[in-house]
């Protein structure tokens, strides 16, 4: 059985859905790890579709702010889900599913870095699309669009994050998504102390516009 799943603007064909019993759809409240196991072991398309519904948008936002190119971010999201599908039989719930997914997405970004740097940016720092995307990034306490109500401040935030080195930007964005430093270290394959240092530098560099990312180290 072939399952066609929509991810953002793409359709992904999954040949893994060979034993899916569509009459036994997973509960909306099922945790991510159980859903992934159902997909990996039973080929359950409904379980996979729930995972996509929960995480495709967040992964897209993270990858957009790593590359600042909407089209490339779409491609990276597509690539990450395809890699997850192909490696489904190797999945072990030793970490949160979201950490597993973002690890794949981050490595897709690293693998495509040369191509990204050679391509002109298609979403400028002044574009309405970019401003709206940055306003949706979550801090530990509240959405940034609640902290920065006016468009000028949100553009300032957009530009400040854009100017950060890639490693610092990744640490800041992942921390803002709720990841611990240990989890960021796992996703980016950087040593704990290095991630801690990158996060500190990133926070310092955006203090000029009074952004606070609160949380436990």
N, C-alpha and C positions, 0 to 999 in steps of 0.2 A: 504494500500500500504506500502511495506517495502522499505526503502531507504538504500542502502549500501554505506557508505562514507569512503574514505581512509584517515586515520590520521597517518602520518608518515608511519610506516610499518604495521599498523593495519587496519582492516576493521571493521567499526562500523555499526551495523544494527539499523536503527531508525524506529520504528513502528509509529512515529509521523506523517509521511508523508501521511496521509490518504486523504487529500483534495488537494494535490499539483497539480497545473495546470502547467505542464512543458512547455506549449506553451507561458507562461508569465514569462520568466526568469527575475530576478531582474537585474537592471543596475549595471555594474561594479562600478559605482560611488556612489551607494547608501551607506548611512552611516551604521555603524555596528548596531546601535540601531534599525533602520528600518528593517534591515535584520533579526535580532533576533525576532522582533515582527512578521514578516511575517512567520518565522518558527514556532513560538510559537502559533500563532492564526490560521494559514492556513496550517500548515504542509508542508511548501515550502522547499523541499530538495535543490533546487538550491540556495536559500538564505543561507541555512546552510553550503553548500559546499563552498560558498564564504567566510564565516566566518572562516571556517577551513583553507582555502588557505591563508587568511590574518594573522592568529594568531597561528597556530599550531607550526610553527618553532620557533617563539619568546618564546612561553610558554615552549617548549622543552629546549631551551637554558637556560632560567631562572631556571627551575627545575634541569637541569644537574648541574648547578653551586651551587645549594643548596645541592645536595646529592653526587656529583662527581662520579656518577655511571650511565653509559649510559643506561644500561638495566632497572634500576629502574626508571630513568627519563622517558623512553618510557612508562613504566607501569603507572606512575603518570599522564602523559599526557592523556593516554587512560582513566584512571579513572576520570579525570577532565571533559573530554568531555561527558562521559557517565552520570556523575552527572548533567551536564548542560542539557542534553537531558531529563533526568527523571524529572527535576524541571522546564521544559520549561514553563508550565502553570502558574508558580509563578513569571515569569520574569516581572519586572517593570523597565522601562528605567529611573530610578531615578539617575543613575550614568552611566559613559561611559561603554559600553559593555566590553572593554578590562579590565577595573578595575574589573568588575563583574567576568570575566573569570579567571583573575589572583588570585582573592580572593579564588575562588574554587580550583585552582591549588595549592595555598599556603597551604590551609587547608588539601588537600590531602597529601602534604609533611609532615605537622605536624602530621597527623593521622598515617602516615607510618614511623615515625621517629624511633621507637623502632626496627622495622624490618631492616631499613636502617643501623642503628648503629651495628646491629648484623651480617651484611653481609660484606665480604671483598670487597674493592673497585675494580672494574673491569677496570677502566680507570686511569692509573697512571699519575702523574703530568708531566712526561717526554714523554708521548705518543704523537705521531703526531696528533691523533684525538683530544686530549685535547687541544693542542696548537692551532689547527685550530678553535675549538669552542670558546676559549677565545678571539681570534683575531676578532671575529664577534660581541662581545658585544659592544653596542653603548654608547659612552659618549655623553654629551650634545652638543659638538661642532663638533666632527668628529669620524669616526670609530677608535677604538683603534689600528687596524692594520695599520692605516695611521700614528698614533703617534709612534708606535713601529714596525719599519719595519723589524728588524732582529729577527730571531727565538729565540735567547737567551733572548732578552728583553721580548718577549711574554711569554716565559716559566717563567720568573721572575714574570710577572704579574699574570699568572695562579697560581703560588705558593702563592703569596701574598694574593690573594682573598681566596684561599683555607684555609689559616691559620686564617682567620677572624672567630669570633664566629658567629653562625647561624643568630642571630638577626641583627648583623652589616652587614653581607654579604647580607642578604635580603634587608636591607635598601639601601645599596650601589648599588646593581644590579638593583633594581626597580627605583632608582633615575637616574641611567644611562640609563634606558629605557624611561625616560622622565616624570615619575610620580612626582607629587608634594609631599611634606611631608604630606599634608592632605590625599592624595590618598594612600600613603604608609601606613599611620595610619589605613585607612579603610581596606586595603588588609590584613595587618598583625594583625589587632585588637589590636594595641598598641597605647598608648596615644601619642598625637602629640609631646609633649616635650621629651618623651622617644625616639621616632623615630629620632627627631632632634639631640639628644645626641648620639644615635647609629651611625647616619650618620657622625657626627663630628669625633667620635673615629675611624670609619672605614677610613675616609679620612686621618686622622693623621697617621694611621698605614701603609698606602701605599705611604706616601710622599717620602719614601726612594728611590722609583723608579720613582718619579716625574710624578705621574698620577694626572690629574686634572679633576674633575667632576664639570662643571660649571652649574649654574642655580639659579633661584630664590627660596628662602625658603618661 
